[in-house]
Amino acid sequence: MNTNFRDLVPKDFNENSHVWIYQSNRIFTFSEAIRIEELLKNFASTWKSHGMPVKGYGNLFFGQFIVFMADETASGISGCSTDTAVRLVKNIEKDFEVDMFDRQMLAFIINERIQLLPLSQINSSIEDGIITKDTLYFNNTILTKEELLTKWIIPVEESWLAMRIPN
C-alpha cells in the first residue's frame, strides 16, 4: 500500500501547527470521499477563532482519516473554534453513518490494506503473528504537523504498542 501522504500536507504551515486526526470505522466510498473533501475544504476556508480567520487545513487521507491542521503562528485557536471542527466531524458521522470517535479501534496496514483492530484483540493478534514489530500503525495521537510528517504512520516497534511485542 502506498503510504505517501506528505505531499498533501501544506508546506507553508509552521512545523508546530496543531493537528487533529479522526479515524472512521470504515473507508468512505469514492462519492462519499469527494463530498467529505469538499466539506473539509469549505470548513478550512471559513474557519474562525473569535471572529478572526484561522490558517486552517482539512483533508481526508486514505479515504478513512479526517485531518485538521491549524497554524497558530498566523492566528490562535480557541476552544470554540476547535468545537466547530468537532461539530463538523459529528455531522459527518451522522450523515455518512460512521463512527469517528472510537479510540478503542486501532488502524494498521496489514496485507497492503488498512485494517482496524479493537484494542481488546491486539494481544491475540500479536500472538497469532498478524501484528509484528514491523507492522505499520496509524498513531492518531500525534499533535503537530512535524509529528504528522514523521510519526503518524510508524512501525509498531516505534509506538506505545512496542511493549506488547515479545523480544
N, C-alpha and C positions, 0 to 999 in steps of 0.2 A: 504494500500500500504506500502510495506517495504521501509523505507527511510534510511536504514543503508548504508552509503557510506564511512564512516570514515576508514574502513579497507583498502580501495583502495588508500588512501592518504599516500604518502611516510612518514614514521616515521623519516627518517634521514634528513628531511628538517627543517630548522630553523622555529620557530613559526611566524617570521616576513617575511617569504618568500612571494614574491609578487604573487598575484593570479589575473587571468583574467577569466571571465566567459562569454561565448557566448551561447545564447539560440536559438535553432532552432524553426521555426514556426510549426514544426511537429516532431513527433517521427520518427526516422530513422527505416527502415526495418532491419531485422536481418542481411541480407547480406550487406546492406549499413553500418551498425554499425561495422561490422567486418572490412570492408575496411577502414572506418574512424579511428578506433582504431589503425590500422596498420600505417596509415598516421601520426597520432599523436605520436605514439611510435617512428617512424623513425625521425620525426621532433625533438622531445625532445633529442634523442640520438646524433643529429648533430647540435643542436642549438648553435650558436656562437654569441659573442659580441666582436667586434673589433678583430676578429680572435681567441679569446680565448673561450674555451668551456664554455657553461652555464650549471650549475647544474639545469637542467630543467626537467619538467614533463608535460605530456599531456595525457588526457584521456577523454572518453565520459561517462558521468554519466546519468543514467536513459534513455539512448537512445536518449537524446534530448539536453544535455548541454555539450559543449566542455569546459574543464577546463585546463588552463595552469598554471604552477607554476614555479617560478624561485627563487632559493635560492641565494640571493645576498651576503650572507656571504662567499660563495665559489667564486663567480665572479660577477662583476657588470653587470647591464643590461643597454644597450644604447637604444636610440630611434630607431636606425636602427634595433637592434635585436628584439625590440617589433614589428616593422613594418613587419618583416619576419613572425611572428606569425599571424598578421592581414592578410597578403597576403595568408597564408595557409587557413585561415577561409574563405576569399573571394573566393578562388579556390573551397573549399568545397561547398560554396553557389552555385557557377556556376555549378559544376559537379553533384550535387545532387538536384538541383532546389529547394533550400530552402532559407529562409531569416534568417540570423543570427544576424542582426543588428537592428531589430525593437525594440527600447526601450519603445515603447508605448504598447507592449504586455506584460502582467504580467502573471506569472505562479503560479498556486495554486494547491493544492491537494484537489479535490472535488470528492466525491463518489469513493474514493480509486484510482483515476486516476489523472494524470497531466492534468490540463485544462488551456488553455490560454484565457485570457480575455483582450480586449482592455481597456486601461486606461479610455477611454470615457464611458465605461459601468460599471465601478466599483461602482459608487453611486447607480445605479439601481440594481446591483447585491447584494449590501448590503441591500437596501430597501426590496428586494424580499427574503432575508434570504439565498441567495446562498452563500454569504460570511459572516462569523461571526467573532467575535474576536478570536475564536479558530481555524479557517481555517488556514491550513499551507500554507505559502507563500515562494516562492523562492526569496530571497534577493540577486539578482545578482550584487549588488553594493559593495559587500564586497571586500576587498583589500589584505588580508593576509591569510596565512594558518590558523592561530588561528581563524580568523573570519569565514573561510570556515568551520572549525570543529564545531564552536559554534553558528554562526549567519547566516548561509546560508538558512537553512530551519527552519523557525520560525513561531509561531502563528502571525496572522495579528496584534493582540494587542501589539506585541513587535516591529512592523515595523513602518515605516513612514505613513502607511495607517491607523494606530490606530485612528488618529484624525477624520477620516471619519465615524467611528463606533459610533452610538449613545449610550449614557450611559444606 
